[in-house]
Amino acid sequence: MSTSDAAPLDAPPEVFPPTLREVMLRPRWIALLALCLVVAGVFAWLGQWQLGRALLTDPTPPGATEEVQPLAEVAAPGEYVPEPLVGQRVTVTGTWVPDDFIVVSSRFNDDVEGYWVTGQLRVADDSSQQPVSVAVAIGWAATPEAALAAVDELNRDAAAPGAADTPLAITGRLISDEGPVLPPKAGDPLTLTRMSPAALLPRWHDIEGLDLYRGYVAAEVPQGGLDAISSPAPAAGSSLNWLNIFYAIEWAVFAGFAFYLWYRLARDAWERELEEFEDAEPAAS
């Protein structure tokens, strides 16, 4: 064989671009993977915690909401009504605060739209160091005229001599605050369309240092010539809290995203190296 057929002894070795696996096995990417494992582990723990809360270990027994309980034993002023107790029948004793009877519109009684007349009931509680009130939906009226007539009658009764010294017992269902909303654009700015103690509070009198229940009571026995509010027993709840299950799924997605983010960053780095290698090849040749 002639020496001309032999490859030059000083020919540079052929260089190959790195593979994706080689890039991922570099120390910096392994360290980032370890960090992602920690983050995913935290997300997995949060998801497991949410799943544990999704299963109600002590669900409300059937018919429990129909047993009348004192309001103070079911909820506390300033606290949200717990989900299993929404619709619970309660009883509370107190007196009406005069001039705090307010009409709330867009109230339906068996699919018939009408109005609620609401009032501030000052709770008779000798153990409290400050005044306590609860909003009460007193009754339903089909027309605004009937609702306003009931307001006048209730105000007369509340302002009558001795009324403040004669507490009345109100029995009804404890309902969560519906949340205040803006009034209709074309209507009266003082119009209320949601039953919200938070929205009623600024329009009440004698509220200095007042403690207020966040929920309200829909009275079973109307007053002031109003009709009874249709408030059936709440449907039997499920032993699963689907909101917590949704949160658990979210945490699982977040954990998977941590690994995807690591893979995407490593792949982007590998693709940049490939581009640099391809750009360097013509210059080397």
C-alpha positions in Angstrom: 0.0 0.0 0.0 1.4 3.4 -1.0 1.9 6.1 1.6 -0.4 8.3 -0.5 -3.4 6.1 0.4 -3.0 6.5 4.2 -4.9 9.1 6.2 -2.8 12.0 7.5 -1.6 11.3 11.0 -2.4 14.8 12.2 -6.1 14.8 11.0 -8.4 16.2 13.7 -10.8 13.8 15.3 -14.4 14.1 14.2 -16.6 16.1 16.7 -20.2 15.2 17.3 -22.8 17.4 18.9 -24.0 16.5 22.4 -27.2 14.5 22.8 -30.1 15.6 25.0 -29.3 12.9 27.5 -25.7 14.1 27.8 -26.9 17.6 28.5 -29.4 16.4 31.1 -26.7 14.5 32.9 -24.6 17.6 33.5 -24.2 18.7 37.1 -26.1 21.9 36.7 -29.2 20.1 35.3 -29.0 17.3 37.9 -29.0 20.0 40.6 -32.0 21.7 39.0 -33.8 18.4 38.8 -33.2 17.9 42.5 -34.7 21.3 43.2 -37.7 20.3 41.0 -38.1 17.1 43.0 -38.3 19.1 46.3 -40.9 21.5 44.8 -42.9 18.7 43.4 -42.8 16.9 46.7 -44.2 20.0 48.4 -47.0 20.2 45.8 -47.7 16.5 46.3 -48.0 16.9 50.0 -50.4 19.8 49.6 -52.5 17.7 47.2 -52.6 14.9 49.7 -53.6 17.3 52.4 -56.4 18.7 50.2 -57.6 15.1 49.5 -57.7 14.4 53.2 -59.9 17.5 53.7 -62.2 16.5 50.8 -63.6 13.5 52.6 -65.8 14.7 55.5 -65.1 12.3 58.4 -68.0 13.8 60.4 -70.8 14.6 57.9 -74.0 16.2 59.1 -76.5 13.4 59.8 -79.8 13.5 57.8 -82.4 15.8 59.3 -79.9 17.6 61.6 -80.7 20.9 60.0 -84.4 20.6 61.1 -83.6 20.5 64.8 -83.9 24.0 66.2 -80.7 25.1 67.9 -79.8 28.4 69.6 -78.1 30.7 67.2 -75.1 31.2 69.5 -74.4 27.5 69.5 -74.4 27.3 65.7 -72.4 30.4 64.7 -70.5 33.3 66.3 -70.6 37.0 65.4 -68.1 38.0 62.8 -67.5 34.4 61.6 -68.7 32.8 58.3 -71.4 30.1 58.6 -69.7 26.7 58.2 -70.9 24.8 55.1 -72.6 21.9 56.9 -74.7 24.4 59.0 -76.1 26.5 56.1 -79.8 26.2 56.3 -79.8 25.1 60.0 -82.9 26.0 61.9 -82.0 28.3 64.7 -83.7 30.4 67.4 -82.6 33.8 68.7 -84.2 36.2 71.1 -83.9 40.0 70.8 -85.7 43.2 70.1 -86.1 45.1 66.8 -84.1 48.4 66.3 -86.6 51.0 65.1 -86.2 52.5 61.6 -83.9 49.7 60.5 -86.5 47.8 58.5 -85.1 47.7 54.9 -86.6 46.3 51.7 -84.6 43.9 49.6 -85.9 43.3 46.0 -85.5 40.4 43.6 -86.7 37.9 46.2 -88.5 34.8 44.9 -91.1 32.8 46.7 -91.9 29.6 44.9 -90.8 31.2 41.5 -92.8 34.4 42.2 -90.6 37.5 42.3 -91.2 39.9 45.1 -89.6 41.7 48.1 -88.2 40.9 51.5 -88.6 43.1 54.5 -85.5 42.8 56.7 -84.7 44.1 60.1 -81.9 44.5 62.7 -82.6 42.2 65.7 -80.6 43.3 68.7 -79.7 40.0 70.4 -80.6 39.7 74.1 -77.3 38.3 75.4 -76.3 39.3 78.9 -72.9 37.5 78.6 -71.7 39.8 75.8 -69.6 42.8 76.6 -70.8 44.7 73.6 -74.1 44.9 71.5 -74.7 42.0 69.1 -77.1 42.0 66.2 -78.3 39.6 63.5 -80.0 40.5 60.2 -83.4 38.9 59.9 -85.5 38.4 56.7 -88.9 39.0 58.3 -91.3 38.2 55.5 -92.1 38.4 51.7 -94.3 40.8 49.8 -95.5 40.6 46.2 -95.4 44.4 45.6 -93.2 47.3 46.8 -96.3 49.0 48.2 -97.1 46.0 50.4 -93.4 45.8 51.5 -93.4 49.5 52.4 -96.7 49.2 54.3 -95.1 46.4 56.3 -92.1 48.6 57.1 -94.4 51.3 58.5 -96.2 48.8 60.7 -93.0 47.2 61.9 -91.5 50.6 62.8 -94.7 51.6 64.8 -94.5 48.3 66.7 -90.8 48.6 67.4 -91.1 52.2 68.6 -94.1 51.5 70.8 -93.7 52.0 74.6 -92.2 48.9 76.2 -91.2 47.2 72.9 -87.5 47.6 73.7 -88.1 45.7 77.0 -90.1 42.9 75.5 -87.7 40.5 73.6 -89.2 38.2 71.0 -88.0 34.8 69.9 -87.3 34.4 66.2 -87.1 31.0 64.6 -85.8 30.5 61.1 -83.0 29.2 58.9 -79.5 30.5 59.2 -78.3 31.5 55.7 -74.9 32.7 54.4 -74.3 36.3 53.4 -75.1 36.6 49.7 -72.5 39.4 49.2 -73.2 43.0 48.4 -73.6 44.0 44.7 -73.9 47.3 42.9 -77.5 48.6 42.5 -79.1 48.6 39.0 -77.7 51.5 36.9 -81.2 52.9 36.0 -82.7 52.5 39.5 -82.4 53.9 42.9 -78.8 53.8 44.2 -80.1 52.6 47.5 -81.8 49.6 46.0 -80.7 46.2 47.5 -81.0 43.1 45.4 -79.0 40.7 47.7 -79.5 39.8 51.3 -76.2 40.9 52.8 -75.7 41.9 56.4 -72.5 43.7 55.3 -74.6 45.9 53.0 -77.3 46.5 55.6 -74.9 47.5 58.4 -74.1 51.0 57.0 -77.8 51.8 56.8 -78.6 50.7 60.4 -78.8 52.9 63.5 -77.0 52.5 66.8 -74.1 50.4 65.4 -71.3 51.8 67.6 -69.1 48.9 68.8 -71.6 46.4 67.3 -70.8 42.8 66.8 -72.7 41.4 63.7 -73.4 37.8 62.6 -72.2 37.3 59.0 -75.1 35.1 58.2 -78.8 36.1 58.4 -81.9 34.4 59.7 -84.9 33.8 57.3 -87.8 33.9 59.8 -90.4 31.1 59.6 -93.2 33.2 61.1 -93.7 36.6 59.3 -94.7 39.8 60.9 -96.2 43.1 59.8 -98.8 41.5 57.5 -96.1 39.9 55.3 -96.2 36.4 53.8 -94.0 33.6 55.0 -90.7 33.2 53.2 -90.4 30.0 51.3 -87.2 28.4 52.8 -87.2 24.6 52.4 -84.8 22.3 54.0 -81.4 22.2 52.3 -80.7 19.1 50.1 -78.7 16.4 51.7 -75.0 17.2 51.1 -72.4 14.8 49.8 -69.7 13.4 52.0 -67.1 14.7 49.5 -66.0 18.3 49.3 -65.5 18.7 45.5 -63.8 22.0 45.9 -61.0 20.4 47.9 -60.7 17.6 45.2 -60.4 20.3 42.6 -57.6 21.9 44.6 -55.8 18.5 45.0 -55.9 18.1 41.2 -54.4 21.6 40.8 -51.5 20.7 43.1 -50.9 17.5 41.1 -50.8 19.6 37.9 -48.3 22.0 39.5 -46.1 19.1 40.5 -46.1 17.8 36.9 -45.4 21.3 35.6 -42.2 21.5 37.8 -40.8 18.5 35.9 -41.9 19.8 32.6 -40.2 23.1 33.3 -36.9 21.3 34.0 -37.2 19.3 30.8 -38.1 22.4 28.8 -35.1 24.4 30.1 -32.7 21.5 29.5 -34.1 21.0 26.0 -33.7 24.7 25.2 -30.1 24.6 26.3 -29.5 21.5 24.2 -31.0 23.1 21.1 -28.9 26.2 21.6 -25.8 24.1 21.6 -26.9 22.3 18.4 -27.3 25.7 16.7 -23.9 26.8 17.9 -22.4 23.6 16.7 -24.0 23.9 13.2 -22.9 27.5 12.9 -19.3 26.6 13.9 -19.0 23.7 11.3 -18.7 25.9 8.2 -16.1 28.0 9.8 -14.1 25.0 10.8 -14.2 23.5 7.3 
